[in-house]
């Protein structure tokens, strides 16, 4: 969740740290701080937005020095406060660190360190890590060895940027289960949680593996693996432009990313369709492998889970294999039945989601075949899965996902067609129809984002801004669309919102419907349209105000029943969710604006959830 930046070079460090942290604000945070070396550690940190820190240190000018570490914190251990903010300095002032992750055994370590003379000012697990490294350094006299020993003693997840008062021209970084990259510059080097933080300064990066440690100066770097052995690393070249991670004239990243969905889908779909066939030759799954699969699990969190829920309907319909979507946070504790006849599909935008990564590792350990669907190249999930499919959505900055979700859906379509083709479970006519529909999706999404349609949705959203309870109802494929639409409203507009399978209304939820309650009815499954309209009539009979979502060919029918409606183009029935979700994204965006919410950085949320 947190953002880490480290700099060592010839320039003033503090302005670079602030600039890098600004590029990581999308990850979510409640406090920020920097530590710069200048004949000692100079620390400044504050609760609240990064602008508070920048004002406090005059844009970095108040802290001079050529080496430093910076951090944006999302509170886990200890409430948001200046004291609990990072960086943290160890008791004797020898070690300064920033940390992303959670040290799960911090209490036992803290007790041990307290008994050995270390004192603590904060409530954080990070200060424990700083004191542990300092204690071991004082015992061993070798900082590299101390960090390696500390890494073995700390349980949980961490990405650490470490400075030592005795090494004024060198910095260390080490990681486990939390993202960390190293950037190669000219006469300067960097560490960061994500590429945007340093892309202004370098395009040559290394994604550190779990257990990796890097010891670097301004002029070079030495890498070590989890065994402490020196290893060589070949840098990757980042090809996308920094402008891709900037607003580009839009008021918010979320609005920009909603509009980027047609382009993102083209990037995901077009390179994988050649001569009318889905090509995924990089996958190791063979026809024999697929015929041996008895069950598929789709494991994810949040919006990725709802994409996976759609995947259940799509894969079962096309491949005729039982599919069970599961929340990653519940997967490990459900004692799932996994073996070589199980395929576990792991979905994560960042590829670093802690619960999802843990579920993947469990699946691997039990002999299941694993397939990751991720956006970030070189991420932990991409490296750990048997196979990986990248969504190629480009950088997504807004906390509430839009284009990443849409590209995850499109990958599931592609995967289902690829598997169905290998297994022969689709007729030629049906396969060709889906390929044609899939290729047309980007243009159809553009049709849902015309200025006229956006203006209409904005008007509806402003009219609905005072609703305190909203219910989404739909059947079959519309049900997970409702879940995702409901989540968007909760995430960015802070409106209590629930999604229900429409057929479940009379089994309890209808008791919550009262005069002027807003109900959003998604009716994109044409064969179930009449049944969904029956449920709409039930809630309207109890005073509900109903907003309907359906295809343009059903406009006349839906207008007979709902109070107002959002219309989208019609496509192949299995692909319809990709179009239905777009107006719901836009609706949530405008409701949030009408309520005065911070759309891109909603309270209490983080983009990359790297703690369980």
N, C-alpha and C positions, 0 to 999 in steps of 0.2 A: 504494500500500500504506500509506504513512504517513498520519498525521492532522495537519492544520494547523488552528490556531485563532488568530485575531487580534482584538484588542479595542482600541477607542479611544473614550473617553467620560468620564463624570464619576464612575463607580464605580471601586473598586479592581480593577485588571485581573487580578491573579494568581488570585484565587478563581474568576473567570469563566473564565479559561484552563484551570484544572484541571477545572472542571465540564464544559467543552466537550470536553476531551481524554478525559474519562471516557466521554462519549457516543460517542467514536470508537474505543474500545478494540477493538471488534469488527473493525476493519480489520486488526488484527495489528500487533504491535510488540515490540521487545526493549529499548527505552530511551525515556526521556522527558525533556523539558526546557522551561523557559520563560525568556524575557527580558523584563524590565519596565524601562521608562524612568523614571528618577528622578534628574535631574541627571547622567545617564550611564546606561550599560547595566548592569543588575543581572541576572546570569545564574545559573541553577541548573539542573543536569541530572544524571541518574543512570541507570545501567544497571538493567534489571529493570522491575518493574511500576510503574504510575503511583502506587500507594500509597507507594512508596519516595520518590518526588519530593514527594508531598504531605506526608509526615512530615518530610522535610528542610526544607521551607519553612513548616511549621506551617499547612498548609491554605491557603497563600498569604499569611498574615499577615506573614511575615518579609520579603516583597518588596512594598514599597509603590510605587504609581504608577498612573497612569490610562491608560497605553498599554502594550501588550505583545503578544508573539507566543509561541505554544506549539506543541509538536510531540511526536508519538509516532513513533519511528523503527523501521523494519524494515531490518536491515542489508543493504546491497548493497556499498558500497565501504568496507572496513574492518570489523573484527569489532565486535560490540556492546561498547561501553565508554563510560565517562563522557566521555572526550576526543572520541570519534567521535559522541556524541549531539549533537542539535541543541538550541537554536539555535547558530549559528556567528558569530563576530565577526571582521571583517577585520583585517588586520595593524595598521593605524593606529587601530583602534577607532572608525571613522566609520560603518561599516555592520554591521548585525546582520540575519541572515536565517534563515528556515526554508524547507525545500524538500521537495517530493514529486516523485519521478521520478529520472531518470538523465541526467547530462550526459555524453554519449558521447565527446566530444572533450576531456574534462577534462585528460588527460595533456599534450596539446600546449598547452593554455591554462595549465596549471600551470607548464610549462617557461618559457613566455613571461613569466608573472608573476614567477617566481623571478628571472629575468634582470633584471626591473625592480624588484627590491627587496622583493617580497612574500615573507613567510614563512608556513610552514604547520605547524600543530600536530597535525592529524588526518590520517587516510587518506582522507577523504571527497571526493567530487566537489562537495559543497555548499560546503565552505570555498573551493574554487576559484571558485565563482559569487560568493561574498561578496567575495573579493579582486578579481575582475574588475570588479564594479560599483564597488568603492571606487577602483580604478585609473582607470577611465573618469570617475568623478565628480571625482577630483583633476585629471584632464586637462581636462575640459570645464567644470567648475564648475556644472553643471546636472544635478541628480539624475534628472529625468525623461528627459533625453536620454541619460544614462549607462545607465539601465535599458533603454531602447529599443535602444541600441547593443549592450549585453550580450546582449539577447534574440536579436539577429541573429547574434551570434558563437557562441552556445551551440547545439550540436547534441544532439538527444535530446528528452527530455521534462522538463517542469518546471512546478510551481506554486510560486511564490515569494511569501512575505510578507516585506516589507523595511522596516526602520526605519533612519533616518539620524540621527546624533547632532546634526546641524545643523538638523533639523526636528522639534523635540520635540512638536509638535502635529499631525503628519501621518504617514500611512503609505502605502506603495505595495504593490500586488500585481499579478502578471502570470502568465499561464499559457500552456502549450502541451502538449497531449496528457495532462495530468493534471488531475483534477477540482478546481475551485475555485468557490466561490459567494461573493457579497457580500450581506450582510444589512443592511437599513435599520432603525435603531432611532430612538427619540426622544432626541436629544441624545447618541447613541452609535451607532457603526457596527461591523460585524463582517466578518471573512472566515473561511471554514472549508472543509474538504474535503467536508463533507456536511451536510445539513440538521439532523440530530439535535443536532449540536454547539451550535446557536444557537437552536433552536426554542423553548426556554424564554424567550428574550428578544425574538424577533421572528418574524413569519410572512411578512414582505416580503423576498423574495430575488431576486437576479439570478444566472443561471448564465452565467459568463464564457465567451466563445468563445475558440478558439485565437488567440493573438496579442493578446488584450485586455489592457489595463492599467487599473487604477483607482487614482487618487490621492485619498485621503479624509482628512477630519478628523472630529471628533465631530459636526459639524453638516451635513456635505455630502460629496458625492463627484463626481468628474469622471472619465468613462470615455473611453478611447482605443482605437482599433482597431489592427491590426497595422501600419498605415501611419503611425501616430502622429496620426491625425486624431481630433478630439474627436467623440464620438458620444453619442446619448441612449439610455438603457436604461429600459424599463418593467418595474418589479418584478412578479414573480408572487406570488400569495398561496398559502401552503401550507395545505391544508385538513385534512390528517390530524392527529390528536392525538399529543402526545408520549407518551401512554400506549401508543400502538401500537409504540413503540420501547423499551418497558420490559417487565419480566418478567411483570407482572400476576399475581403469586401463584405462578407456576411456578418450579421450582428452577433451571431453565436456559432461556435463550432458545431453544435447539434444541427442547426439549420443547414450549415454547409454540408455536413455529412449526410443529411437526408437527401440533399440535391445531388450528392456524389454517388448515390446508389446505382443509377443506370451505368455509369462508368465502371464502378466497382464490379457489377455483375458481368459486364462485358469482359473485364480482365479475368474474372473467375471462369466464365463459361467458354468464351471463344477459343482460347488456346487448347482446350481439352476436347473440342469437337472437330474431327477431321474426316472429310468425305462422308459426312452424315453419321459417323460413329463416335461414341465417347471413347477417348484414348487415355488410358492411365497406365501406360507401360511401366512406369516407375514403381507401381504396386507389386508386391511379391505374391499377392493372393492369386492363386490359380483356380481353374475350374474344379479340380479335384479338392482343393482346400475348401472352396465354397460349398461343395456338395457334402462335405463332412461337417459343416457348421450346423448345429442343432438349435442354437439360441444366440440371439444378439442382444447385448446390453448397450444402451446409449447413456453415457454418464457425463453429467455436466452440472453447472450451477447457474442460477439466474436466467437471463435471456437465452444463453446457450442451451440450457435445459429445455426451454420451450421450443427452440429450434429442433432439439432432439426428440421432443414429444411429437412434433410433426413427422420426424423421421420414422417413428413407429408405424404410422399409417402408410407412409410412402413405401418403406422397405417391405412391410408385410404384404401390401397390395401387389408389388412388382415381383418380389423374390420368394414370397410364400414361406418365409422363415419367421418364427415367433420373435418379436422384438419387445424388450422391456426397457423403457426409459427410467432412469433412477437419478435422484439427486446425489451428487458426489459426496456431500457431507453425510449421507445416510448409507452409502454403498458399502463401505468397509464394515459397518456395524450390523449389516443385515446378514452377514455370513453367506454371501452369494455362492451359488454352486457354479464353479468355474473349472474348466479343463480345456484340453486341446480342441474340443468341439464347440468352444464358445468364442465368439468374436465380441470384443469390447471396444466400442467406438467412443473416444474421448473428445469432447468439444470444449475449446477454450479460446477466446480471442487472444489473450496475452500469451498463452502457452505456459504460464507460470502460476495459475490459480492453485492455491495450496491444497484444498480439498480434492480437486480434480487430479492433481499430480499424485497425491497419496493413493487415490483409487486406482490410477494407472499402474503404480508400482505394485499394488496388491494383485492386480490382474496378471501382471507379468510373473510375479512370484508363484502364482498358482497354475501357470502353464497356459493361460488363455492367449489367444491371438489378439493383439491390440492395434488400433488404428487411430491416430490423432488427426483431428481437424482443427488447425490453428492458423492464426494470422501472422504471428511473429516468427520469422525464420531464425533457426538456431535456438529457439526457446527450449526450456527443460522438457516439456511434453513432446515436442518434435524430436528431441534426441532419444527419449526413453521409449517411445512407441515402436512397435514392430514396423509399421508403415505410417506415413504422414501425408496428408493432403493439405496444402496451403490454400487459404481462401484468397490471398492476394487482394485484400480490401484496401491496402494502404494504411497509413497511420490513422487511428481513430482517437481523437482527443477528448471529446465530450464523454462524461462519465456514463450517461445513458446511451447504450449502444443502438445504432441504427444500421449503418452499412455493414458492420461486422455480422450482425444478426442475419441480414439479407443474404450475404455471401455464404454464411453457414448453411442456410436453407438451400442455396443453389448447389453447394457441394453435395448435400444429401441427395438432391435430385440426380446429379451426375453419378454419384456412387451407386444409387439404386439402378440406374440405367446400365451402368457398367457391369454390375453383378447380374442383373437380369439377362443381359446379353450373353454373358459367359454361361449362365445356367440354362438358357433357353426358355425362360419363364414368360417372355413377352412375345406377342405376335409381331411380325414385321410391320404391320399397319399401326399397331399401338406404339411401337418403338419410334417409328418415323414421325408420328403425330406429336409425341412428347419432345423429340429433338427439335422439331419445328417450333413448338410452343416455347421451349426453353430459350431458343435463340431470339425469340420475339419479346421476351420479358423486359429487357432494358428499355426498349422503345415504349412498351406499355406503361412502365413505371414513369417515364417522362410524361406520358399523357395524364397521369394522376397528379403531376406537380406543376400544372399550368398556373399562371397568375390568377386566372379566374377561379380555379378550384381552390387555390390557397386562400384567396380572399373569402370565399364562402365558408371554408373551415374556420378561418379566423373569427368570422362573425358568430358562428355557432359556439366556438370556444369561449368567447367573451360573454355570451349569453349564459353559459354554463359555469362560469368561474366561481359562483357562490355555492355550488352543490358540495355538500360535505360528505355525502355517501354516493358512490357510483357503482353500479353492478353491470358486469359484462356477461352476456349469455350467448351461447352458440353450440352447435352440435358437430360431432365428428371432427374434421380438420379445422373447423371454426373454433373449437374449444381451446386448443393451444394458442390460436391467434388472440382469443379473448384474454388468455393469461398474460401474453406479452403486452397487449394493449393496456391491460389493467396495471401491470408493473410499471409501464412508462408513466402513467398518471401518478402513481404513488411516488416514484423516484424523483420526478422533477417538479411536480405541482403540489406535493404533500397532501393529496386528497385521498381519503380512505376509499379504497376501491377493491372490489372482489370479483373474481371470475368464476362462473359456474357453468357446468354442462346444462344446457337449457332444459333438458328432460328431468333434471334434479330439482327444479324450482319448487315443485309441490312436496318435496321431501324435506322441507325446512326453510330454505332461504326466502321463499315468498312471504314469509311472516315479517320480513324486514321492509317490504315495499309499502310506502305510504304516499300521501299526496305530494306530487312534484319530485319524487325520487327519480334521479336520472338513471336510465337503463340503456346501455349500448348493446344492440342486438346485431351480431354478425351472422349474416345469412348468405354465405358464399357457396355452400354446398347445395346445388340446385335441387337435387332429388329429395333433400330434407327441408326445402324452403317452407313448404306449407306447415310442417310440424313446428318449425321455429316461429312462424307467424302465429301459430296457436298459443305458443308461450308468450309472445308479445301481447296478444289480446288479454291474457291472464293478468299481466302486470299493469296494462293500461286500465283494466277494470278496477284496479286498486289505486288508481291515480298517478301512475308513473308517467314520466315524460320520456319518450323513447326516441333514441337516435339510431337509425338503422344503417348498416353497411352491407352492400350487396353489389352485384354486377349490373352493368348498364342495361342488359337485356331484361332484367327483372325490375326496372325502375317503376313501371306502371303498377305492378303488383304490390311492391313494398309501400308505395305512397298511399295505398288504401288503408294501411294499418298503422304506420309509424308517424311521429310528429314531424320529423325531418330525416333526411338521409344523405349518406355519402356514397357516391357511385364510383366504381372502378371498372376497367375493361374486363372482359371475360377471357379466360385462357383455359388450358387443359385443367380438368377438375383437381388433379393432384398438385398442380402448380399455383392454384388460386391464392393460397396464403401469402405468396410473395407480393401480390397486389393488394390484398385486403389490409395488410398491416400498415401500408404507407400512410393512408389518411389518418389512422389512429396515432401514428408517430407525430404527424403534423398537429393533430388535435391536442395531444398532450403538451406539445411545445407551446402552442398559443394559450392554453389554459394556464400553464406555468407563467408565461409572460403577463397574462391578465392578473394573476395573483401576486406579481412582484417577486417571483422566485429567481434564484440564481440558476439559470438553466444548465450551464455547463458544469457547475460545481455544486451539486445539491448537497445539502447538509448530511453529515454522518456517513457519506458514501465515498468509496474510492474506486478508481478505474481498475486497478490490478489488485485483487484480493489475495495477498501472499501470506496471510495468516489463517489458521483454521478457526 
